[in-house]
Amino acid sequence: MLHLLAKRACITNRQTLYFSKSIVRNSSYLVIPELPPPVEGIDAVFHSETLPSFEHATPQVVVSGGLRLCSEFDTTIQQHVEKLANDTSKPTFESIFNPIEDLNVPFETGHYTIRQLALVKQRTFAKLFSKFDSHFSIHREYRFQDPALFNLVQNLNTDENRRKLKDWQQTLINVYLYYGKLNGCHLNNENLDQMQLLNGKLSQYQYSFAQKLLYANKTFTHLELDPFAFDDVPYHIKQQFAVDKAKPDSGPWKLDLSDRTFHIIMSYCGNRSLRKLMFEAYYGRASPSSTRLNRNVDNIVEITRKRKSLAKFLGYSCFADIVLQSKMARKKETVQEFIETTRSKLKPIHDEDIRQLTAYAQEKSNKPKEYEQLQAWDVAYWRHKQCRDLYSSLKIDPLQISRHFSYEHVLQGLFNFVEFLFGVKFELENNFDEQYKWHTDVQVYRCTENGTTIGHLLIDAFARPNEKSELCIGTAGRDLCQRHNILPIAYLNMSLPRIEGTATLMAFSQLKEMFFAFGRVLQVLLTRSSNHELSGIRNLEADALDIVPNFFLQWLRDPNILSYISQNVETKQILDSSVYHRALNQVDHHMISHDILRQLYLSAFDLEIHTNATNYYDAMNKLWSLFTPIPLHNRDFHPCSFEQIYSEQLASAYYSHKWSEMIACDLFNAFKEIGINDKEKISALGKRFRETILARGGTISMRELFREFRSRDPSYEYYIQQLTTKF
């Protein structure tokens, strides 16, 4: 969001692709970058009215096509605005926004296509997309940086015109006015230049923050030579880190600072000194313990200071007020109340969990005195061991449970459940043209309602190591455009292991990922927005983005879902609901207070920094003990690597993750209140959920949609009850 706070795009510090000139924009001219020559296959890959032809996708096609989309987007909008400005007739909503929508469809669809290629063909396209992603963002913002367009839209926003506008039209106008003001379109030239200078400096500090963190990640490596260090680590994990893959038991093992490596070592490695070493390295990245040139301390101070100055410049009391104005929560007081209410209820439970975990570590360790006080690098390891013992005491066998969840049966059950709840069907396309698939594994489904196709879903379910991302993710491939009868496309990417000739079995963690991702798919496919810019998940508030995925995840907590997705691959029996209950609500729920409070702490830290502009170290010390009894280690400088708020898009919005969970829990409780076993009432309520939350999406504030569905404001009660209930 921060790079929206200027009139002109400041990209001199960003990587560009084959440009001889940077894009320079002011009120009178636009310098166009030199483009590579057109390449055969561009039309097939980037034609938005058909599915993208992945067989024609090469790096040359992607670069040429992507750059042309960006250039045409900017220049055509400029020509459109100039034409309107010179037109003697009074501009209408349609004359302003319809041409922009026409440009948006190919532009956004092209971006989605490149993103999908990066996920399923990583070696070829991942680095290319990492450059293109920020590039598309810059061009996407161009229309919000034009004072002429801002004035045209502002002239529509009169009392007389508003009475004639539909809700979605007013929403679109509000979007353009909000971002136009953040970009200074309402300022005179002198103030605009000052604001741009301030924003340019902010961008430089953010870029520096990201680069120093990247450098810290790249330069760290640890070669573990102790042959006993990995004694209790599972064989397959040893093999991942072994220098000699043929001899993973004897080492040495090479470790880096990737998130994946760090969390694996914290959870599985019994060598306490190695855990401590990795902890200090991970949370010491770009910290005061680094060399002076590689520290992020100055960047943090300047980013906080510049954001505060920007807020004052735009007439806000603090930076958090700028951000929260466009969020579902709206006010910092609302977020603070949510954090504090949840914290106060969970903290006593967490304290008791840590007390029990400390006793467990002392009981199981050969050196119990070492664990009189658990440290931050101990919690994940002993929690993992305690959880394994919990499986045994509850007589739960994860492998036996997974035999009740084969991928094929879960997927079909998921389709059947969605048909019951929302009234839409998914039908396999057996004769789909292969050029629209990126791999032979891909299955294509038509999403239909009352026999009419309303979208397409492409599923890529199985792992392809070193080729495909391991993420389970649902994404948009194309958004709905009703005006041109362009249907939405959604992608569902998973990475399930496949053994030929046997059923693909799913663990609980994979079920949760699949349900969450499928919630995102439904957001894309079941929209009914009248405008492309407001369809799917576009224009959803950041703290509302994951509400539907989390709502869909809530259904996994209901044993009734077993009748849809569970069937033993041999006996065809449904998993016993009591076993399911114990596995999901006791084992999977194990020490969840620790995870929630960690996220709430980071959310509180984020808000403190951007509300009061508190020094990061003071904020850390002020808040830490309120959320956990684990002592703050003197080498723990986690703010120096907190990229989500300092160099990415979640400044003053990190709370969004937990807020979305809370809202989803409240929405799901509407179904519990009418009786979860009453299929007729549940189905009727599901249709209303679809018509309210899913169909209207970004066309109106989620705050208003929630009130329409629940007839009140959100309540934290159900979320806290779910987190604090002892099973």
C-alpha positions, 0 to 999 in steps of 0.5 A: 500500500505504501507505494500508493502514497505518491502521485507518480510511481517512484521505481528508480530503485526497483528492478525493471525488465529490459527497459532502457528508460524508467517510467516517468509520469507527471501531469503532462507526459508519460515516457514509454519504456522501450519494448522487446519485439512481439513474439509468436504465441503472445495472443494465445497466452494472453488472450483474456476471452479464452483460457490461456494457452500454456503450451505456448508459454515461454520466457520470451512470450511472457516477457514480451506479452507482460511488458506490452500489457503494462505499456498499453494499460498506461498509455490507453488510460492516459488517452482515455482521460485526455479524450474525456477531458476534451469532450464537451459533453458531461462524462457519465459513470459508463463513459469513465469506467467502461473503457478502464474495465476493458483494459483491466480484464487482459491486464489482470488476467495476464498477471494471473497467468504469469503467477500460475506459471511461477507456481507450476513451473518454478525453475523457468518462471519463478524468478521472472514473476518475482520481478514482474509482480512489483512491475504490474503493481506499479502499472496497476496504480497508474490510474490512481495517480492521475489528477485529471481522472481523479477530478472526473470521478470526483465530479460524479460524486455529487448528491444528485448523481449518488441517488442514481448510482447502484451500490457497486457503482458508488463503491467503485467511485469511493475506491478511486477517490480513496486511492487518489487522495492517498496519491495526493491527487487533491494537492497543489503542485508544491505539496505534491512534490513534498509528499512525493519526496517523502514517499520516495525516501520511504520507498528507499528505506523499505527497499534497503530493509528487504535487501539487508534481510535477503543478504542475511538469509543468503550469507548464513550457512551452518555445517553441523559436524557433530554426528550425534546432533541429529540422533532423534531427527526422522530419517527423511528430514536428515536426508533433506539436510545431509551433504551426502544424501546416501548417508544421512545418518552420519552427517554432516548436515548443511542448514540455512535460514529459510523459514522451512529449515528453521521450523523443522530444526526447532520442532525435530532437533533434540540438540539444544545447543543447535536449536539455540544457534539457529534461533539466534541466527534466525532472529538476529538477521539484520539486527544490531548483532550484525555488522554495521552495514547489514543492520536494519535498525536505521531502516526501521527507525526511518520507516516508522518516522516517514510513515508518521510524517506521511500521516500528518501530511495527509491529515491523519493522526497516525499511520494506522488511521490511514490503513484502517480507514479501508479495512473492515475493522475501520478503527484502531480502537476496534483492533486493540479491543479485539487483541486485548479481549482475546489475549486476556482470555487466552493468556491464563490457558497459555501460562498453564500450557507452558507450565505443563510443557516445562514439567514434561520437558524436565520429566523426559530430559536427561538433564532436567535442570536445564529445563527449569525455565523453558526458552524460546528455542525449546517450546516447539521441540517439546511441544512436538514430543508432547503432541506425539505422546498425546496421540498415543494416550488417545489411541490415535494413529495418524496413518490409520486416520489418513486411510479414511481420506483418499484424495479422490473421495475427499474431492468428490465429497467436497464437490457434493458438499458445495452443491448442498450448501451453495447450489452449484455443481462441479463437472469434469471436462473429459475432452478439454483441449490440452493446450490449456493445461500446463501438465497432463495431471491437470483436471478441468471442471465446469462450475455450473448453476441450474445447468449454466456454466458460471466458471472453470476450475483447473486442479493440479493436485500432485507433487512434482519436486523441483518443478512445482511449488509445495504450497496448497493454494487457490488462486484466480486465473481470471475474474468475472466480467459480466459486461463482456460475458467473460467467466471466471477461472480459478486454479487449485494447486496442491502438492500431494505425494502420489504412488502409482497404483494406490490411492493418494491418502491425505493427512489432517494438515492436508485436509485443512490446507485443501479446505482453506484453498477451496474457500478461495476458489469459491470466492473467485467462481461464485462472484456476481459482481457487475464490474470486473474491478470488484469481482472475486477477491478484488477490492476485499478489505485485507482483514476480510480477504481470508474470511471465506477460506476460514469459514470453509475451514470451520466445516472441518470442525463439524463431524457431519462433514465426515459423511461427505469426505470420509471413506476407508480405502479398504472397508469403505467405512466412515471414520468414527466421529469420536476418533475424528473429534479427538484427533481434531479437537485435542491433538490438532488443538494442542497448545493452540493458545501459543500460536494465537498469542504469538500472532496477537503479539505481533499484531499488537507490536505492529499497531503500537509502532504505527499508532504511537511511533514507539521505538521498536525495542521499547515496543517489544519490551513493553508488549512481550510479557503480556502475551507469553511467560517465555522470557525474551532472549537478549539476542532476539531482535525479531522486528529487524526481520519483520518484513510483513510490516516493514517492507511488504503490505501488512503495515498496521494490518498484521492483525488481519489473519486473526481477525479473519478467523474471528469473523469466519467463526462468527459466520459459522456459528449462524449455522450452528444456531439454527441446528447443524443437523437440520439439512433443510435449514442449513441448505437455505442458510447456505444459499443466503450466505452465497448470495450475501457474502460470496456473490457480492464480494468486493461490491460493498464493504464486508462490514455491511455484508456481515451486518446484513447476514448476521443482523449485528456487528461481529462478536469475539465470543464464538472465536474465544469460546472455540479457542478456550473450550477444553475437550 
